[in-house]
């Protein structure tokens, strides 16, 4: 789990293949990870304003920008 600058909590739902956010009012929003069975795990806010997380089964990192809903994928490692 991690906090974003707005005070929302972000976390991964590994077996559901989702990233989720709980805002300060308690509303939960879930976002599907587009890579099937990627098992998102570690999550952290980045200096670019996005929330970054790892895709355990694909050896990749992905970002999510809450305001624009853009997702970027990094190279495999």
VMD Tcl script that draws the C-alpha trace (Angstrom):
set ca {
  {0.00 0.00 0.00}
  {1.02 3.58 -0.57}
  {-0.34 7.11 -0.21}
  {-0.68 9.60 -3.05}
  {-0.31 13.40 -2.59}
  {-4.11 13.72 -2.18}
  {-4.08 11.38 0.83}
  {-5.66 8.45 -1.01}
  {-4.46 4.93 -0.35}
  {-3.41 2.82 -3.35}
  {-2.97 -0.94 -3.18}
  {-2.75 -3.95 -5.46}
  {-5.21 -6.83 -5.65}
  {-2.82 -9.49 -6.89}
  {-5.13 -12.41 -7.65}
  {-7.85 -10.09 -9.00}
  {-5.28 -8.49 -11.36}
  {-6.25 -5.00 -10.21}
  {-4.89 -1.82 -8.70}
  {-7.27 -0.04 -6.34}
  {-7.60 3.35 -4.66}
  {-9.42 4.41 -1.50}
  {-10.04 8.15 -1.40}
  {-10.26 10.22 1.78}
  {-14.07 9.80 1.82}
  {-13.68 6.00 1.83}
  {-14.74 5.41 -1.79}
  {-12.95 2.45 -3.37}
  {-12.16 2.52 -7.09}
  {-10.67 -0.52 -8.81}
  {-8.67 -0.48 -12.03}
  {-8.06 -3.61 -14.11}
  {-4.48 -4.24 -15.12}
  {-4.51 -4.78 -18.90}
  {-1.95 -7.60 -18.87}
  {-3.79 -10.87 -18.12}
  {-2.62 -12.76 -15.02}
  {0.21 -10.30 -14.40}
  {-0.23 -10.41 -10.59}
  {0.43 -6.75 -9.69}
  {2.42 -6.49 -6.48}
  {4.59 -3.66 -5.22}
  {3.18 -0.15 -5.59}
  {4.67 3.30 -5.01}
  {4.08 6.91 -6.06}
  {6.57 8.16 -8.63}
  {8.15 11.59 -9.05}
  {6.16 11.97 -12.29}
  {2.83 12.03 -10.40}
  {1.89 8.51 -11.44}
  {1.49 5.46 -9.24}
  {3.92 2.72 -10.31}
  {3.50 -1.00 -9.66}
  {5.20 -4.21 -10.69}
  {3.67 -7.00 -12.74}
  {5.16 -10.03 -11.02}
  {4.44 -12.62 -13.73}
  {5.63 -10.47 -16.62}
  {8.75 -8.87 -15.06}
  {7.50 -5.40 -15.96}
  {6.52 -2.19 -14.24}
  {3.44 -0.18 -15.14}
  {2.21 3.26 -14.17}
  {-1.23 4.72 -13.71}
  {-2.05 8.42 -13.80}
  {-5.25 9.07 -11.90}
  {-6.13 12.29 -13.70}
  {-5.51 11.12 -17.28}
  {-5.96 7.36 -16.86}
  {-2.91 6.72 -19.01}
  {-0.92 3.60 -18.40}
  {2.67 3.20 -19.47}
  {4.70 0.06 -19.48}
  {8.41 -0.09 -18.86}
  {10.79 -2.53 -20.47}
  {11.13 -6.01 -19.15}
  {14.03 -6.58 -16.82}
}
mol new
graphics top color blue
foreach p $ca { graphics top sphere $p radius 0.5 }
foreach p [lrange $ca 0 end-1] q [lrange $ca 1 end] { graphics top cylinder $p $q radius 0.2 }
display resetview
